[in-house]
Amino acid sequence: MTDDATAAGGPTDLRPPGINADEHTTLLSFLDYLRDCVIAKTAGLSDEDARRPGVASGTSLLWLVRHLTAVELNWFLWAYRGDEVELWDDDAPSPGDETVAGSVAEYRAAIARANEVIAAAADRLDRPGVRSLRPNAEAPSMRWLLVHMIEETGRHAGHADIVRERLDGSVGR
């Protein structure tokens, strides 16, 4: 059966993982699913269309990918592990030469680095990280961070759904 997105020439409709596993595996599986959903929304788009704001606030698919790249690096590397990396500023003006391929590659690289941090904490989800991005807050646990990133990525996957549909009519997850 062909879904509406595929019929319209857009991304394939992805389905949530159907697993019955331990907490760590379940949380990471859902986060990876949502990450894949965001990436899928860029499939088949020209760089120009992916840069084009889809809503009045100026949100584009490439901005969403860049924002999610930033939160992956900021939370998992800087905050949780305590790496001395420059915090990404996802509110900085978008460079006009951004490409779908380049932005997705950066997001995938950030995901790979974040997954290394997640894997190292697999057996201790309640262990707090080094610091927090939230002012005056204690460093969150890996459990909190995974749930937060599922919420953050899921929220922006929904935004990506709307932006993509407004660009070319593609629908689906």
Wavefront OBJ file of the C-alpha trace (Angstrom):
o trace
v 0.000 0.000 0.000
v 1.291 3.479 -0.883
v 0.925 6.251 1.668
v 0.047 9.848 0.830
v 3.630 11.061 1.238
v 5.015 8.530 -1.214
v 2.179 9.176 -3.666
v 2.978 12.901 -3.554
v 6.672 12.205 -4.199
v 7.623 12.961 -0.601
v 9.191 10.985 2.211
v 8.164 7.468 3.157
v 5.791 7.250 6.121
v 7.667 5.818 9.104
v 6.021 3.864 11.920
v 6.999 3.820 15.617
v 9.184 0.933 16.728
v 7.322 -2.155 17.879
v 9.555 -3.390 20.639
v 9.256 -4.877 24.079
v 12.668 -4.261 25.619
v 14.444 -2.788 28.615
v 14.051 0.896 29.445
v 17.292 2.059 27.826
v 16.612 0.223 24.551
v 13.013 1.449 24.445
v 13.939 5.089 25.047
v 16.755 5.050 22.492
v 14.590 3.238 19.925
v 11.910 5.922 20.142
v 14.479 8.719 19.986
v 16.120 7.140 16.931
v 12.704 6.712 15.296
v 11.944 10.419 15.762
v 15.392 11.413 14.502
v 14.756 9.328 11.377
v 11.345 10.982 10.930
v 12.928 14.439 10.881
v 15.584 13.358 8.391
v 12.932 11.719 6.194
v 11.122 15.054 5.909
v 14.083 16.420 3.947
v 14.019 13.605 1.377
v 13.596 14.749 -2.197
v 13.656 18.468 -1.413
v 15.908 20.919 -3.187
v 18.241 22.941 -1.005
v 16.240 26.046 -1.853
v 12.937 24.461 -0.773
v 14.484 23.081 2.429
v 15.689 26.611 3.294
v 12.293 28.138 2.535
v 10.285 29.081 5.642
v 7.110 27.052 5.772
v 5.338 29.137 8.395
v 5.147 32.806 9.365
v 7.707 32.378 12.178
v 10.381 31.648 9.571
v 10.885 27.981 10.456
v 12.346 25.933 7.615
v 13.234 22.256 7.436
v 16.934 23.093 7.439
v 16.489 25.300 10.520
v 14.768 22.397 12.284
v 17.617 20.029 11.394
v 20.199 22.597 12.530
v 18.290 23.190 15.793
v 18.112 19.474 16.537
v 21.826 19.136 15.760
v 22.472 21.864 18.322
v 20.354 20.317 21.067
v 21.950 16.884 20.559
v 25.452 18.339 20.956
v 24.578 20.824 23.683
v 22.725 18.358 25.918
v 24.614 15.114 25.428
v 28.188 16.347 24.950
v 28.407 19.694 26.741
v 25.862 19.230 29.516
v 25.763 15.498 30.216
v 29.345 14.408 29.522
v 30.909 17.783 30.277
v 32.941 18.110 27.096
v 34.461 21.519 26.576
v 32.825 22.052 23.212
v 31.448 25.291 21.894
v 27.724 25.492 22.475
v 25.842 25.619 19.224
v 23.740 28.709 18.724
v 20.807 27.551 16.644
v 19.305 31.041 16.638
v 22.186 32.470 14.642
v 21.243 33.553 11.142
v 21.142 30.662 8.745
v 23.965 30.622 6.238
v 22.548 30.991 2.766
v 24.633 28.128 1.441
v 23.204 25.396 3.692
v 22.404 22.195 1.871
v 20.140 19.295 2.711
v 23.057 16.858 2.366
v 25.375 18.926 4.561
v 22.790 19.636 7.244
v 21.641 16.018 7.426
v 25.286 14.848 7.568
v 25.960 17.204 10.500
v 22.804 15.971 12.250
v 23.784 12.333 11.715
v 27.278 13.059 13.077
v 25.781 14.738 16.155
v 23.469 11.746 16.640
v 26.426 9.347 16.446
v 28.329 11.360 19.056
v 25.247 11.579 21.280
v 24.659 7.837 20.953
v 28.202 7.207 22.231
v 27.329 9.167 25.377
v 24.007 7.335 25.697
v 25.666 3.928 25.300
v 28.193 4.738 28.023
v 25.311 5.380 30.446
v 23.148 2.423 29.397
v 23.315 0.684 32.773
v 22.815 3.802 34.903
v 19.994 5.926 33.579
v 19.604 7.618 36.956
v 23.196 8.970 36.986
v 23.241 12.762 36.622
v 25.350 14.460 34.023
v 27.945 17.158 34.671
v 25.833 20.308 34.184
v 22.563 21.611 32.845
v 21.543 23.929 30.050
v 18.667 25.058 32.262
v 19.701 28.047 34.406
v 20.059 27.276 38.131
v 19.079 23.645 37.629
v 20.819 20.482 38.728
v 22.395 18.360 36.027
v 19.737 15.979 34.729
v 19.947 12.218 34.685
v 20.336 10.293 31.444
v 16.732 9.115 31.873
v 15.513 12.740 32.047
v 17.693 13.659 29.097
v 16.404 10.809 26.903
v 12.787 11.645 27.735
v 13.461 15.340 27.093
v 15.091 14.592 23.744
v 12.167 12.365 22.737
v 9.835 15.259 23.585
v 12.042 17.847 21.845
v 12.594 15.786 18.706
v 8.948 14.672 18.572
v 7.761 18.266 18.857
v 10.014 19.346 16.010
v 9.146 16.279 13.926
v 5.564 17.575 14.067
v 6.760 20.991 12.938
v 8.647 19.307 10.098
v 5.404 17.526 9.092
v 3.620 20.864 8.779
v 6.459 22.657 6.985
v 6.881 19.817 4.472
v 3.152 19.606 3.787
v 3.048 23.366 3.143
v 6.011 23.086 0.765
v 4.794 20.294 -1.503
v 1.729 18.590 -0.037
v 3.609 15.576 1.361
v 2.012 14.128 4.480
v 2.849 11.352 6.913
v 5.331 10.727 9.673
l 1 2 3 4 5 6 7 8 9 10 11 12 13 14 15 16 17 18 19 20 21 22 23 24 25 26 27 28 29 30 31 32 33 34 35 36 37 38 39 40 41 42 43 44 45 46 47 48 49 50 51 52 53 54 55 56 57 58 59 60 61 62 63 64 65 66 67 68 69 70 71 72 73 74 75 76 77 78 79 80 81 82 83 84 85 86 87 88 89 90 91 92 93 94 95 96 97 98 99 100 101 102 103 104 105 106 107 108 109 110 111 112 113 114 115 116 117 118 119 120 121 122 123 124 125 126 127 128 129 130 131 132 133 134 135 136 137 138 139 140 141 142 143 144 145 146 147 148 149 150 151 152 153 154 155 156 157 158 159 160 161 162 163 164 165 166 167 168 169 170 171 172 173
